[in-house]
Amino acid sequence: MYYGLVLLTFFISLNIYSAQNISDIVKGQYQLSSSEFLNSKLEVQRTKTNLYSSIASHLPELSFTLGQKRLNEQTGVPPSNYLNSNRRTERSWELDLVFPLFDRTKYLSIQKGLLEKKSASSSHGYLEDQIDWKVKSSLGNIYIQQYKILNLVKSITHFKEILNSQQEGFRLKAKRVIDVEEARSNLLLLKARKTIEENLLVISKEQLAVLLSKSSSYVEELLKDLPMNKDKLLDTIQGHYELDKILTKKINKKLRWEVIEETSNSYKLEEINSKYTQSVHWPKLQIIGSYSKEGASWRDIKDFDNSNRTLGIYLKIPFFQSGKSFSDNKSVNLLIEQSLNKRKYGTRQIIERSKNIKLQFEKEKLRLKILKDHLKSRERLLAAYREAFKLGRETLSELIKQENIFIESQFSLVDSMNNLGSLYYQCEYLYGVTI
């Protein structure tokens, strides 16, 4: 007896270990090939580059121009001046320096670049934190659907035997036609239910393929060693979600600030974008310098003597734009007010949604415990009904009812496991956990 228990524990551990290997493979593949994850990494790199461009636009700009032009100087009055024209060629070079001291548009671009970089880095970090949740949820759905199908296959086999016995009894005139048709009807109902669960399994596998940016054949190959025994698969589901550990962990009381900040940053960006229209009406201050020379030939402009040099500070203030500045400012102020309202609403929504998820998690823990006790009770009750049916003390109709209730009890239990695991990993992301 002792060695039997040891062997059973070993095989269960081996099965869970296999499921853990699949989880690790999926996590690694998600980081390697998922378009969602790769695009997030690219967004981080893009915002870093964009920030540098924004900062560089506020630094001095130096440009060199080398030119040649042909002049046509006309003398006299028309039409004789077209005949008496003096054509000559002029060469020139010019070195220009522009140093913006204050330009609100460029200042806003730097502010926007900093916020975009921070937001992209934070979002990518949050996405890495969510990998466990995404993988556990996607694989868990597949395990749950496979478990339901295996359960239904077993029930279909059982009801085929019942139908055969009823048909044999009817042939011997010991059973009624009502019993035969009732058994056949329930068998067809179970087959229809199995078809629904198979369709849901296909959808779950497609969702995993989309998450990994892989083909459905890759997912099939990945899950080819999935246990085909419902008891082993149930152990795999428990090990997959680590339900024993989940039930011993406590969700922190305070929501992680990063979760609120992620929502807030998107609305801050919207606010900065709305200010761009307004910035064209702000004064601009810049230093402009020029160093140039013109001559009739390239040889003449090689010499730096007698070249033109200018350096000045220029302040540009827009005074009158036919009311455009007033209307733009009013429009921008309204957009900013909208953005602030959205930020408040978005923050409130994420707080309330997080509270609901945490409450659902606590309720689901209690529900799982109740469903486990309920399933044990239904199992004992079903065994009693089967025995009573064999002895002729219960009708087939009542037995079918109890069989179907037991099937639904099993499905409710695994659905609760799936819900609890998914809610836990969401809470872990939103609040953090302590053992």
C-alpha positions as CSV (number, residue, x, y, z in Angstrom):
1,M,0.0,0.0,0.0
2,Y,2.8,2.4,0.9
3,Y,4.7,1.7,-2.3
4,G,1.5,2.2,-4.3
5,L,1.1,5.7,-2.8
6,V,4.7,6.6,-3.4
7,L,4.4,5.5,-7.1
8,L,1.1,7.5,-7.5
9,T,2.7,10.6,-6.0
10,F,5.7,10.2,-8.3
11,F,3.6,9.9,-11.5
12,I,1.4,12.9,-10.4
13,S,4.6,15.0,-9.8
14,L,6.0,13.9,-13.2
15,N,2.7,14.9,-14.9
16,I,2.7,18.4,-13.1
17,Y,6.4,18.8,-14.0
18,S,5.5,18.2,-17.7
19,A,2.8,20.9,-17.5
20,Q,5.3,23.2,-15.8
21,N,7.7,22.6,-18.7
22,I,5.0,23.5,-21.2
23,S,4.3,26.7,-19.2
24,D,8.1,27.6,-19.3
25,I,8.2,26.8,-23.1
26,V,5.2,29.1,-23.8
27,K,6.6,31.9,-21.7
28,G,9.9,31.7,-23.5
29,Q,8.2,31.5,-26.9
30,Y,6.0,34.5,-26.0
31,Q,9.1,36.6,-25.3
32,L,10.8,35.4,-28.5
33,S,8.0,35.6,-31.1
34,S,4.8,37.3,-29.7
35,S,4.1,40.4,-31.8
36,E,2.6,42.0,-28.7
37,F,5.8,41.6,-26.7
38,L,8.2,42.4,-29.6
39,N,6.2,45.5,-30.6
40,S,6.4,46.6,-27.0
41,K,10.2,46.3,-27.0
42,L,10.4,48.2,-30.3
43,E,8.2,50.9,-28.8
44,V,10.7,51.4,-26.0
45,Q,13.5,51.8,-28.5
46,R,11.5,54.2,-30.6
47,T,10.6,56.4,-27.7
48,K,14.3,56.6,-26.7
49,T,15.3,57.6,-30.2
50,N,12.4,60.1,-30.4
51,L,13.5,61.7,-27.1
52,Y,17.0,62.2,-28.5
53,S,15.5,63.9,-31.6
54,S,13.4,66.2,-29.4
55,I,16.5,67.2,-27.3
56,A,18.6,67.6,-30.4
57,S,16.1,70.0,-32.0
58,H,16.7,72.4,-29.1
59,L,20.5,72.4,-29.6
60,P,22.4,74.8,-32.0
61,E,22.1,74.1,-35.7
62,L,25.0,74.8,-38.1
63,S,24.6,74.6,-41.9
64,F,26.9,75.3,-44.8
65,T,25.6,76.5,-48.2
66,L,27.6,76.6,-51.4
67,G,25.9,78.2,-54.4
68,Q,26.2,79.5,-57.9
69,K,23.7,81.8,-59.7
70,R,23.5,83.7,-63.0
71,L,22.5,87.3,-63.0
72,N,20.9,89.2,-65.9
73,E,21.3,92.9,-65.4
74,Q,19.2,95.0,-67.9
75,T,19.8,98.7,-68.8
76,G,17.7,101.2,-70.7
77,V,13.9,101.1,-71.2
78,P,11.8,98.4,-72.7
79,P,12.0,96.9,-75.2
80,S,15.7,97.9,-75.8
81,N,16.7,96.7,-72.3
82,Y,16.2,93.1,-73.4
83,L,18.9,93.5,-76.0
84,N,21.2,95.6,-73.8
85,S,21.6,93.1,-70.9
86,N,24.7,92.3,-68.9
87,R,24.9,88.6,-67.9
88,R,27.3,87.5,-65.2
89,T,27.8,84.5,-62.9
90,E,28.2,84.8,-59.1
91,R,29.5,82.2,-56.7
92,S,29.0,82.2,-52.9
93,W,29.3,80.3,-49.7
94,E,27.4,80.8,-46.4
95,L,27.8,79.4,-42.9
96,D,24.6,79.7,-40.8
97,L,24.1,79.2,-37.1
98,V,20.7,79.0,-35.4
99,F,20.5,78.6,-31.6
100,P,16.9,78.5,-30.3
101,L,16.8,80.0,-26.8
102,F,13.1,79.5,-26.3
103,D,10.6,77.7,-28.5
104,R,7.5,76.3,-26.8
105,T,6.9,73.7,-29.5
106,K,10.3,72.2,-29.0
107,Y,10.0,72.4,-25.3
108,L,6.7,70.5,-25.4
109,S,8.3,67.9,-27.8
110,I,11.0,67.2,-25.1
111,Q,8.3,67.0,-22.4
112,K,6.3,64.6,-24.6
113,G,9.4,62.5,-25.4
114,L,10.3,62.1,-21.8
115,L,6.7,61.0,-20.9
116,E,6.5,58.7,-23.9
117,K,9.8,57.0,-23.0
118,K,8.7,56.6,-19.4
119,S,5.3,55.3,-20.4
120,A,6.7,52.8,-23.0
121,S,9.3,51.5,-20.5
122,S,6.7,51.1,-17.8
123,S,4.2,49.5,-20.1
124,H,6.8,47.0,-21.2
125,G,7.7,46.3,-17.6
126,Y,4.0,45.7,-16.8
127,L,3.7,43.4,-19.8
128,E,6.6,41.3,-18.5
129,D,4.7,41.2,-15.2
130,Q,1.6,39.9,-17.0
131,I,3.3,37.0,-18.8
132,D,2.5,34.6,-16.0
133,W,-1.2,35.7,-16.0
134,K,-1.5,35.5,-19.8
135,V,0.2,32.1,-20.1
136,K,-1.6,30.5,-17.2
137,S,-4.9,31.7,-18.4
138,S,-4.4,30.6,-22.0
139,L,-3.1,27.2,-21.2
140,G,-5.6,26.8,-18.3
141,N,-8.5,27.3,-20.8
142,I,-7.1,24.5,-22.9
143,Y,-6.7,22.1,-20.0
144,I,-10.2,22.8,-18.8
145,Q,-11.8,22.2,-22.2
146,Q,-9.8,19.0,-22.6
147,Y,-10.9,17.8,-19.1
148,K,-14.5,18.4,-20.0
149,I,-14.2,16.5,-23.2
150,L,-12.6,13.5,-21.5
151,N,-15.4,13.6,-18.9
152,L,-18.1,13.7,-21.6
153,V,-16.4,10.8,-23.4
154,K,-16.5,8.7,-20.3
155,S,-20.2,9.6,-19.7
156,I,-21.1,8.9,-23.3
157,T,-19.5,5.4,-23.0
158,H,-21.5,4.9,-19.8
159,F,-24.8,5.9,-21.3
160,K,-24.2,3.7,-24.4
161,E,-24.1,0.8,-22.0
162,I,-27.3,2.0,-20.3
163,L,-29.0,2.4,-23.8
164,N,-27.9,-1.1,-24.8
165,S,-29.3,-2.6,-21.6
166,Q,-32.6,-0.7,-22.1
167,Q,-32.9,-1.9,-25.7
168,E,-32.2,-5.4,-24.6
169,G,-34.8,-5.1,-21.8
170,F,-37.3,-3.7,-24.3
171,R,-36.6,-6.6,-26.7
172,L,-37.4,-9.0,-23.8
173,K,-40.5,-6.9,-22.9
174,A,-39.0,-6.0,-19.6
175,K,-38.5,-2.3,-20.3
176,R,-40.7,0.4,-21.6
177,V,-40.2,2.3,-24.9
178,I,-40.1,5.5,-22.8
179,D,-37.0,4.3,-21.0
180,V,-35.3,3.4,-24.3
181,E,-36.0,6.8,-25.8
182,E,-35.0,8.7,-22.7
183,A,-31.7,6.9,-22.6
184,R,-31.2,7.6,-26.3
185,S,-32.2,11.3,-25.9
186,N,-29.7,11.8,-23.1
187,L,-26.9,10.1,-25.1
188,L,-27.5,12.5,-28.0
189,L,-27.6,15.4,-25.6
190,L,-24.2,14.4,-24.2
191,K,-22.8,14.1,-27.8
192,A,-24.0,17.5,-28.7
193,R,-22.4,18.9,-25.5
194,K,-19.1,17.2,-26.4
195,T,-19.2,19.0,-29.8
196,I,-19.7,22.3,-28.2
197,E,-16.7,21.7,-25.8
198,E,-14.5,20.6,-28.8
199,N,-15.3,23.8,-30.6
200,L,-14.4,25.8,-27.5
201,L,-11.1,23.8,-27.3
202,V,-10.3,24.8,-30.9
203,I,-11.0,28.4,-30.0
204,S,-8.7,28.2,-26.9
205,K,-5.9,26.8,-29.0
206,E,-6.3,29.5,-31.6
207,Q,-6.1,32.1,-28.9
208,L,-2.9,30.6,-27.6
209,A,-1.5,30.6,-31.2
210,V,-2.4,34.3,-31.6
211,L,-0.8,35.1,-28.3
212,L,2.4,33.5,-29.4
213,S,2.1,34.6,-33.0
214,K,2.5,31.0,-34.0
215,S,0.5,28.6,-36.2
216,S,-2.1,26.2,-34.8
217,S,0.1,23.3,-35.8
218,Y,2.8,24.6,-33.4
219,V,0.3,24.6,-30.6
220,E,-0.9,21.1,-31.4
221,E,2.7,19.8,-31.4
222,L,3.3,21.6,-28.1
223,L,0.3,19.9,-26.4
224,K,0.7,16.5,-28.0
225,D,1.7,14.9,-24.7
226,L,-1.2,16.3,-22.7
227,P,-2.6,13.6,-20.4
228,M,-5.7,11.8,-21.8
229,N,-6.8,10.6,-18.4
230,K,-9.2,12.9,-16.7
231,D,-7.9,12.3,-13.1
232,K,-4.3,13.0,-14.3
233,L,-5.5,16.1,-16.2
234,L,-7.2,17.3,-13.0
235,D,-3.9,17.0,-11.1
236,T,-2.2,18.8,-14.0
237,I,-4.8,21.7,-13.7
238,Q,-4.2,22.0,-10.0
239,G,-0.4,22.0,-10.5
240,H,-0.7,24.4,-13.4
241,Y,-2.4,27.1,-11.3
242,E,-0.4,26.1,-8.1
243,L,-3.7,26.2,-6.2
244,D,-2.2,24.9,-3.0
245,K,0.2,27.9,-3.0
246,I,-2.5,30.4,-4.1
247,L,-4.7,29.5,-1.1
248,T,-1.9,30.3,1.3
249,K,-1.0,33.7,-0.2
250,K,-2.6,37.0,0.9
251,I,-3.3,39.8,-1.5
252,N,-1.9,43.2,-0.4
253,K,-4.3,45.9,0.6
254,K,-3.0,48.8,-1.5
255,L,-3.1,49.0,-5.3
256,R,0.3,49.2,-6.9
257,W,1.0,52.8,-7.9
258,E,2.5,51.7,-11.2
259,V,-1.0,50.4,-12.3
260,I,-2.5,53.9,-11.7
261,E,0.5,55.6,-13.3
262,E,0.1,53.6,-16.5
263,T,-3.5,54.8,-16.9
264,S,-2.5,58.4,-16.0
265,N,0.4,58.6,-18.5
266,S,-1.8,58.1,-21.5
267,Y,-4.0,61.0,-20.5
268,K,-1.0,63.2,-19.8
269,L,0.2,62.5,-23.4
270,E,-3.2,63.5,-24.7
271,E,-2.9,66.8,-22.7
272,I,0.5,67.6,-24.1
273,N,-0.6,66.9,-27.7
274,S,-3.5,69.3,-27.3
275,K,-1.0,72.1,-26.3
276,Y,0.9,71.9,-29.6
277,T,-1.8,74.0,-31.4
278,Q,-1.5,76.7,-28.7
279,S,2.3,76.8,-28.8
280,V,2.5,78.5,-32.3
281,H,1.1,81.7,-30.7
282,W,3.9,81.9,-28.1
283,P,7.0,84.2,-28.6
284,K,10.2,82.6,-30.0
285,L,13.7,83.7,-29.0
286,Q,16.8,82.6,-30.9
287,I,20.3,83.5,-31.8
288,I,21.1,83.7,-35.5
289,G,24.6,84.1,-36.9
290,S,25.8,84.1,-40.5
291,Y,29.2,84.1,-42.2
292,S,29.3,84.4,-46.0
293,K,31.1,85.7,-49.0
294,E,30.2,86.2,-52.7
295,G,32.5,86.6,-55.7
296,A,32.6,86.3,-59.5
297,S,34.7,83.1,-59.4
298,W,35.5,80.3,-57.0
299,R,39.0,81.7,-56.5
300,D,37.6,85.0,-55.3
301,I,35.6,83.4,-52.5
302,K,38.4,81.3,-51.2
303,D,39.8,84.3,-49.4
304,F,38.1,85.0,-46.0
305,D,38.9,88.7,-46.2
306,N,36.0,91.1,-46.7
307,S,33.5,88.4,-45.9
308,N,30.1,89.2,-44.4
309,R,29.6,88.4,-40.7
310,T,26.3,88.8,-38.7
311,L,25.2,87.8,-35.3
312,G,22.0,88.8,-33.5
313,I,19.3,87.8,-31.0
314,Y,15.8,87.7,-32.6
315,L,12.5,87.8,-30.7
316,K,9.4,86.9,-32.6
317,I,6.1,87.9,-31.0
318,P,2.8,87.2,-32.9
319,F,0.5,90.2,-32.3
320,F,-2.5,89.8,-34.6
321,Q,-3.9,86.7,-36.3
322,S,-7.5,87.7,-36.9
323,G,-8.7,86.0,-33.7
324,K,-7.1,82.7,-34.5
325,S,-5.0,82.7,-31.4
326,F,-8.0,83.4,-29.2
327,S,-10.0,80.5,-30.7
328,D,-7.0,78.1,-30.6
329,N,-6.4,78.9,-27.0
330,K,-10.0,78.4,-26.1
331,S,-10.0,75.1,-28.0
332,V,-6.8,73.9,-26.3
333,N,-8.1,74.8,-22.8
334,L,-11.2,72.8,-23.4
335,L,-9.1,69.8,-24.6
336,I,-7.0,70.1,-21.5
337,E,-10.0,70.1,-19.3
338,Q,-11.4,67.0,-21.1
339,S,-8.0,65.3,-20.6
340,L,-8.1,66.0,-16.9
341,N,-11.6,64.7,-16.6
342,K,-10.6,61.5,-18.5
343,R,-7.6,61.0,-16.3
344,K,-9.8,61.3,-13.1
345,Y,-12.4,59.0,-14.6
346,G,-9.8,56.5,-15.9
347,T,-8.0,56.4,-12.5
348,R,-11.3,55.9,-10.7
349,Q,-12.3,53.1,-13.1
350,I,-9.0,51.2,-12.6
351,I,-9.3,51.5,-8.8
352,E,-12.9,50.2,-8.8
353,R,-12.2,47.4,-11.3
354,S,-9.2,46.3,-9.2
355,K,-11.4,46.2,-6.1
356,N,-13.9,44.1,-7.9
357,I,-11.3,41.6,-9.1
358,K,-9.9,41.3,-5.6
359,L,-13.4,40.7,-4.2
360,Q,-14.1,38.1,-6.9
361,F,-10.9,36.3,-5.9
362,E,-11.9,36.1,-2.3
363,K,-15.4,34.9,-3.2
364,E,-14.0,32.3,-5.7
365,K,-11.7,30.8,-3.0
366,L,-14.8,30.2,-0.8
367,R,-16.8,28.9,-3.8
368,L,-14.0,26.4,-4.7
369,K,-14.1,25.0,-1.2
370,I,-17.9,24.6,-1.4
371,L,-17.8,23.0,-4.8
372,K,-15.2,20.4,-3.6
373,D,-17.5,19.4,-0.8
374,H,-20.5,19.5,-3.1
375,L,-18.7,17.2,-5.6
376,K,-17.9,14.6,-2.9
377,S,-21.5,14.7,-1.8
378,R,-22.8,14.3,-5.4
379,E,-20.4,11.4,-6.0
380,R,-21.7,9.5,-2.9
381,L,-25.3,10.3,-3.9
382,L,-24.8,9.1,-7.5
383,A,-23.3,5.8,-6.3
384,A,-26.4,5.3,-4.2
385,Y,-28.7,6.1,-7.1
386,R,-26.8,3.7,-9.4
387,E,-27.1,0.9,-6.8
388,A,-30.8,1.6,-6.3
389,F,-31.4,1.6,-10.1
390,K,-29.8,-1.8,-10.4
391,L,-32.1,-3.1,-7.7
392,G,-35.1,-1.5,-9.4
393,R,-35.8,1.0,-6.7
394,E,-35.1,4.1,-8.8
395,T,-36.3,5.0,-12.3
396,L,-34.0,5.6,-15.3
397,S,-35.3,9.2,-15.5
398,E,-34.1,9.9,-12.0
399,L,-30.7,8.2,-12.6
400,I,-30.2,10.3,-15.8
401,K,-31.0,13.4,-13.8
402,Q,-28.4,12.6,-11.1
403,E,-25.8,11.6,-13.7
404,N,-26.1,15.0,-15.5
405,I,-26.0,16.9,-12.2
406,F,-22.8,15.1,-11.3
407,I,-21.3,16.0,-14.7
408,E,-22.2,19.7,-14.2
409,S,-20.7,19.5,-10.7
410,Q,-17.4,18.3,-12.1
411,F,-17.4,21.1,-14.7
412,S,-18.3,23.7,-12.1
413,L,-15.3,22.6,-10.0
414,V,-12.7,22.9,-12.8
415,D,-14.3,26.2,-14.0
416,S,-13.8,27.5,-10.5
417,M,-10.2,26.4,-10.5
418,N,-9.7,28.2,-13.8
419,N,-11.4,31.4,-12.5
420,L,-9.5,31.3,-9.2
421,G,-6.1,30.9,-11.0
422,S,-6.9,33.7,-13.5
423,L,-8.1,36.1,-10.8
424,Y,-5.1,35.4,-8.6
425,Y,-2.6,36.3,-11.3
426,Q,-4.6,39.4,-12.0
427,C,-4.5,40.3,-8.3
428,E,-0.8,39.6,-8.2
429,Y,-0.2,42.1,-11.0
430,L,-2.6,44.7,-9.5
431,Y,-1.7,44.5,-5.8
432,G,1.2,42.2,-5.3
433,V,1.0,39.3,-2.8
434,T,2.6,38.2,0.4
435,I,2.9,34.6,1.7
